[in-house]
Amino acid sequence: MTSKHYSTDVVIVGAGPAGLFAVFECGMLKMKCHVIDSLAQVGGQLTALYPEKPIYDIPGFPMILAGDLVTHLEDQAKPFDPVYHLNQSVSDLKPLGDSRFEVTTSGGAVVNCAAVLIAAGAGAFGPNRPPLEGLDAYEEKSVFYMVRRRADFADKTVMIAGGGDSAVDWAISLSDVAKKIYFVHRRDRFRAAPESVNKLHEIARGGKVEMVIPYQLHALHGENGVLSAVELADLDGNKKTLEVDALLPMFGIAPQLGALSDWAITIEQHHIPVDPATQQTNVAGIFAIGDVATYPNKLKLILTGFSEGAMAAHAIRPRVFPGEELHFVYSTTQGIP
Ligand SMILES: Cc1cc2nc3c(=O)[nH]c(=O)nc-3n(C[C@H](O)[C@H](O)[C@H](O)COP(=O)(O)OP(=O)(O)OC[C@H]3O[C@@H](n4cnc5c(N)ncnc54)[C@H](O)[C@@H]3O)c2cc1C
């Protein structure tokens, strides 16, 4: 793989709400950012786990859908021209003397920066993949772990497998556009919000969704990554094969701190201890915010991550502009570039 080299002020690891808002806060202090995320889209947990759920505790928004909050955060960061490296995780971090770092991504980007801001949430998300033979040939062609655009499933026969909120919510949402949905679950109990499960059963009574319970995925049939049918098996080994155009296995997303655990940063029980006055980790120049950062009485909320982004940006600024005094101004005075 050929490497592409960049230089910037701050590398932000994680494009969840904390990372996205930190781009804005750094931008207001005239610092440029590159943002790395292992997911193909920005938004962290909000995009990956609950894009269509309402959030009620974002200041100024009595209610906002998680997906809409992500769109607003992206728009708020846009004037500062962040460079996103999506679909790639951080594979290496090297200090270059006392004042700079070099961050390498799995996609071959090598970014030289003055500070690293870790906003990695619970870690790099990857889907829990079902153990099916030949699965990788179908992935991103007819097997998908997340829905990017509902329109991709218009008039298709879609199989959704799982029993949690994502499986149930996407079955409800796609029932508007898909030709038919098979909902496969290994037992009659769900780990999803009861009102969503009731809604799914109601749609199933109308015939648009067919509940296939208790069954598990057993084998995929198709050619060149194009799925034609999925074979299912129940716990007694009885099998049935259903013709489908797409399969969405929704068995949750497993977070991994991955390469972050190999760096010199202290990690305690999957969290990074920081000084809450600056958000700095035990390594000078490496900061952490959002769900991944911990200190006494930490509240793991989106709004906490926003505040921590502002604290970190102010603590990082002297590394980028050494010796330059900050004349603090409100956004109402300064405006946006
Ligand atoms: C169902 C549900 C409902 C919730 N409701 C609320 C609510 O109502 N109010 C509220 O305040 N909070 C709520 N939360 C919690 C909220 O979502 C989290 O507090 C918030 O997402 C944390 O933001 P973050 O930016 O720190 O991390 P995340 O959103 O977890 O984003 C971290 C990002 O970092 C990326 N990443 C991690 N490691 C790497 C790596 N090595 N390389 C590249 N990328 C990496 C991940 O892929 C991810 O995209 C809810 C959570 C869930 C699951």
The ligand as a Gaussian input file, in Angstrom:
#p B3LYP/6-31G(d) Opt

LIG

0 1
 C      -28.852000       3.221000      22.409000
 C      -28.069000       4.378000      23.008000
 C      -28.729000       5.529000      23.405000
 C      -28.035000       6.592000      23.960000
 N      -28.719000       7.717000      24.326000
 C      -28.045000       8.785000      24.819000
 C      -28.745000       9.975000      25.221000
 O      -29.979000      10.050000      25.149000
 N      -28.002000      11.027000      25.684000
 C      -26.630000      10.986000      25.803000
 O      -26.021000      11.970000      26.197000
 N      -25.962000       9.843000      25.460000
 C      -26.632000       8.752000      24.977000
 N      -25.935000       7.619000      24.656000
 C      -24.475000       7.595000      24.876000
 C      -23.768000       8.369000      23.748000
 O      -24.078000       7.788000      22.490000
 C      -22.259000       8.343000      23.996000
 O      -22.004000       8.994000      25.228000
 C      -21.524000       9.089000      22.858000
 O      -21.732000       8.462000      21.618000
 C      -20.036000       9.142000      23.155000
 O      -19.463000       9.886000      22.127000
 P      -17.923000       9.742000      21.746000
 O      -17.699000      10.710000      20.621000
 O      -17.093000       9.838000      22.969000
 O      -17.751000       8.230000      21.239000
 P      -18.497000       7.330000      20.153000
 O      -19.829000       7.860000      19.792000
 O      -18.409000       5.956000      20.696000
 O      -17.560000       7.459000      18.872000
 C      -16.234000       6.983000      18.904000
 C      -15.757000       6.754000      17.489000
 O      -14.364000       6.452000      17.526000
 C      -14.070000       5.478000      16.537000
 N      -12.811000       4.799000      16.929000
 C      -12.518000       4.215000      18.099000
 N      -11.267000       3.711000      18.101000
 C      -10.749000       3.992000      16.893000
 C       -9.504000       3.714000      16.272000
 N       -8.499000       3.086000      16.904000
 N       -9.338000       4.120000      15.007000
 C      -10.331000       4.774000      14.343000
 N      -11.533000       5.047000      14.889000
 C      -11.736000       4.671000      16.137000
 C      -15.285000       4.558000      16.584000
 O      -15.445000       3.847000      15.369000
 C      -16.437000       5.567000      16.805000
 O      -17.009000       6.003000      15.581000
 C      -26.624000       6.530000      24.117000
 C      -25.953000       5.361000      23.716000
 C      -26.640000       4.294000      23.183000
 C      -25.895000       3.079000      22.757000

